[in-house]
Structures are given as C-alpha cells and as structure tokens.
Amino acid sequence: MLEFLPKELREGFDLARARKARRSRLRVQVGEAVFPVLRLTENEILLEAGMAPRLRGLVDVYDGARHILQALIIATTEENGRLVCSFKRSNTVRDSAPLDYERDEDAPVGYLPKA
C-alpha cells in the first residue's frame, strides 16, 4: 500500500518507525552485545538489519531490565532493511520455580503458631 505514496512520504514513515523502535524497551542480548527489537511475535523477532548481525543460537530478550524470554533462533532472513529471526523454541522466564503439583484454591495461606 505504501508503494503508491510519494518517495518522501515513505521515507518519513520509515524514519518515524525507526524512531519509535528506538524508544522501545525490548532488546535482544547475545553475550555482551545488545540489539533493539522492532517487533516481537510468538514465532519471530524483528530487528534492524544495519544494527544487528545474522543471529543464530540462544538469545535472551529483555523488557527494560526484566528478562522476559529465552529463545533459540534457527533462521535469519533480511526483508526491506529488517532482520527477521525465526524461533525454534521460546521459553518465558519465570521468577519462581514451576510447581509439580496442583495448588488447591481453598488451601489456607498460612498457619497460626500454637500459643
């Protein structure tokens, strides 16, 4: 749809999209290297091609300082100046260990000590 707009207007839209992405708190970290995320979906992540190398392997995704996702990237393609990285798997990061039993909703929260 954008191909019908004048070139200057398309460049303005691209510049605005890039500015918005830079303000995003989402980022990918591979070792010590950090790359801003343009878009994150269930199966892929979108990065700016000029800033990030072709990624492959295990990466960590952060929202600000909070670790939200760990993903295994298997394929990277470049489309319109953007790097599209596909996930083989992605795991959400939890701040507590998963339970191996079902917690009863009516269970007491705590017990009072004997007097």
C-alpha positions in Angstrom: 0.0 0.0 0.0 2.9 2.4 0.7 4.2 1.9 -2.8 1.6 4.4 -4.1 2.8 7.2 -1.8 5.5 9.7 -2.8 9.1 8.7 -2.0 9.5 11.5 0.6 6.4 10.4 2.5 7.5 6.7 2.5 10.9 7.8 3.8 9.2 9.8 6.5 7.1 6.8 7.6 10.3 4.6 7.7 12.1 7.3 9.8 9.1 7.5 12.2 9.0 3.7 12.6 12.7 3.6 13.3 12.4 6.3 15.9 9.6 4.5 17.6 11.5 1.3 17.7 14.5 3.0 19.3 12.2 4.1 22.1 11.1 0.6 22.6 12.3 -1.1 25.8 12.5 -4.5 24.2 16.1 -5.6 23.4 17.9 -8.8 22.5 21.1 -9.7 24.3 23.7 -12.1 22.9 26.6 -12.4 25.3 27.7 -8.7 25.8 26.1 -7.4 22.6 22.6 -5.7 22.8 20.3 -5.0 19.9 16.9 -3.1 20.0 13.8 -5.1 18.9 11.4 -3.6 16.4 8.7 -6.2 16.8 8.3 -9.4 18.8 5.7 -12.1 17.9 5.1 -15.7 19.0 7.3 -17.2 16.3 9.8 -14.5 15.3 11.6 -11.3 16.3 12.2 -8.3 14.0 15.5 -6.3 14.3 17.0 -3.5 12.3 19.4 -5.1 9.7 22.0 -2.3 9.9 22.5 -2.7 13.7 22.4 -6.5 14.2 24.4 -9.3 12.7 22.7 -12.5 11.4 21.8 -14.1 14.7 21.7 -17.8 15.3 21.5 -19.8 18.6 20.3 -19.0 22.1 19.4 -15.3 22.8 17.8 -13.5 25.7 15.0 -11.0 25.3 14.6 -8.2 27.9 11.9 -5.6 28.5 14.0 -2.9 30.1 15.8 -4.7 32.9 13.3 -7.6 33.2 14.3 -10.8 31.5 11.1 -12.0 29.7 12.1 -14.6 27.1 14.8 -17.0 26.1 14.7 -18.2 22.5 16.6 -20.4 20.1 16.9 -18.7 16.7 17.3 -21.1 13.8 16.8 -18.9 10.7 17.5 -15.3 9.9 16.4 -13.5 6.7 16.6 -9.9 5.6 13.5 -8.2 4.3 13.3 -4.4 3.5 16.2 -3.5 5.7 14.9 -5.5 8.6 16.2 -8.8 10.0 13.6 -11.5 10.7 14.7 -14.1 13.1 12.6 -17.3 13.4 12.4 -19.2 16.7 12.7 -23.0 17.0 11.6 -22.6 20.6 11.0 -19.8 23.1 10.6 -20.0 26.8 9.1 -17.4 29.1 11.3 -16.6 32.0 9.8 -17.0 35.5 11.0 -15.6 38.7 9.9 -18.7 40.6 10.2 -22.4 40.1 7.2 -24.1 38.5 5.1 -26.2 40.8 5.0 -30.0 40.3 1.6 -30.3 42.0 -1.8 -28.6 41.7 -2.3 -25.9 44.4 -5.8 -26.1 46.0 -7.6 -22.8 45.7 -9.2 -23.2 49.2 -5.9 -24.1 50.9 -5.0 -21.8 53.9 -2.4 -19.1 53.2 -0.6 -19.8 56.4 -0.9 -21.4 59.8 -1.0 -19.7 63.2 1.5 -20.9 65.7 0.4 -22.7 68.9 0.1 -20.4 71.9 
